[in-house]
Amino acid sequence: MNVLVYGAGAVGSFVGAVLGRAGVRVTLLGRPVHVQAVVRDGLHVEGPGATRTWVRIRAASRPEGLDGPFDVVVVTVKGYDTHRAASAIPHLLAPHGRVVCLQNGVGHEEVLAAQVGSGRVVAGAVTTSVSLAAPGRVMQHTRGGVVLASWDGAPVVDLVDGLRRGGLAARAAPDARGLKWSKLLLNLVANATCAVLDLPPSLVYGHPGLFRVERRMLQEAAAVGGALGVRWVDLPGFPVRALVATLRWPEAAARSLLRRAVSGGRGTKMPSLWHDLARGRTEVAYLNGAVARWGAAVGVATPVNEALARLVEELSLGRGDREFFRHRPEALMQALGA
């Protein structure tokens, strides 16, 4: 199997390392400084308990000259780069190859399917928390795992087997939409609110007013999923079905449980949208924005998700004052009408 990881940042490099440990031929396509380090020194992964692994792996910073065609292209680019990646993939993919989408949010698989055909797309969700400690070095913070599901008949068993042989917990799920919406729900938790306020998850969930904002936002997403007929799926390390049930509890009970869960799991770790805002481009259109779009399509009101998506987008484009919201929960709640 010849595998290309398209957009090899932290997640892509980690998955590439896992497959490389399993003996799979892997090439990373990523940023030049990261690629140069991997080519020179190999890819280093430091895991929980100070475990360290090293794998010699191919890497390139440009699609031209890649040693394709590839049997599998694993897509891990940011949401705003999906269309660009999708247009390049048909030229890299073998005639019967598959595309594995490990991106956060919903809507990416449809874009990829439009280019390569829905029967060649595999949906995926990664729950292992990783980061790039330095070029060529990946830090694995949690064990987590990967779940894959066929979008429209594409086989996944061999991919699951490869990930397992590389030492990662992996399994197949029967329903791609349920898988992606379940991961979406997790990605919404303490993400947009933390990004806007520049506050960590533990402080957001420790604030009664902000918790009400979070709960309403998640309730909206769960309601849209319910209207779509989503079958919620538990993911490695994350009981998503229990989260959906908890959102129906009385506020005090829900806050007590979720505050402990968020503080223990993510605590002071800043979320993806916070990092995106610093870079000036965000994936919010595939997160809160996707909830709002699908809510409009199925007739479910999503005012909190719609407002958060709009606010994050405006701040990322420099159309709002980030300092006005920084560390000011009351400013955010007023903007949301909460």
C-alpha positions, 0 to 999 in steps of 0.5 A: 500500500502506497499512502500519501498524507496530504497536509501533514501537520501534527495529526497527519504526521502522527497518523503517518508515523503510525502507518510507517511503524506498521510497515506501510509505505508513507509519504508526508506532504507538509510545510517546508520546514517540517518536511526538511526536518523529517527528511534529514532526521526522520519523524520522532514521536514522543508519547504518554509515559515518555515513550519515544519512537522514530520512523524514517519516512518520505516527505515533500513540500510540493505535490509535483514529483511525488512518488505516486500514484497513491493507493490511499490519500489521507487528508488532514488539511485545515477546512479552509484548504479542503477545496484546494486539496480536493482539486489536486487529489485526482492527479495523485490517486491510483485508479482504484485508490481511496481518500481518507478524510480525517478533518474536523467538522462536517462537509469535507467528505462531500467536497472530496467525493465531488472530485473522486466519487463517493465510493472512494471516500472514507470518513474518519475521526481522530481522538488522539491529542497531538501537537508539533513540538518542533519540526520533525517532532510530534508530541502525543498527549493522549492515547485516544484512537481512530474510527473510520467509516465508509462514505459510500461503500469504500473498504476500511478493514485494511486501513483499520488493520494497518493503524492497529499494527502501528500501535493505535487503537482503531476500529470501523463504524457502520455510519459515516454521518453519525461518526462525523457528527459525533466528532463535531459535537466533541470539537464544539466543546469549549472551542469558539467561546475559548477562542473569542475570550482567550480563556482556557476550557476550565475557566469557561466551564467554571463560569455559570453564564458561559456554561449556559452559552456552551450548553445551549450551543451543544443542545442546538447541535444535538437537536440538528443531529437528531433532526438529521437522524444522526446515530451518535457514536462513542469515540475512543476515550469519549462517550458521545452518547452520554454527552448527548444525554447529559445535555438533557439534564437539569442545568446544575447537574449537567454543569457539575458533570461537564465541568469536571470532564472538561477540566480533567480532559482539556483543562488549560489546553487552548482549542483549535479555533484559538490557534486559528484566530492567531493565524487569521483563518479559521475552520469555524464554517465547518464547526458552528457554521455547519450546525447553523447551515444544517439547522436552517436546512432542517428547520431547527433554530441555532442562534448561538451557533450562528452568532458564534460562527459569525463572531469568530469569522469577523474576528479572524478577518479583523472586522472586530476588536479581539481585545474587546472580548478578551477575558470579558465573559459579559461582553460575549454573553451580551453579543450573543444575547445570553 
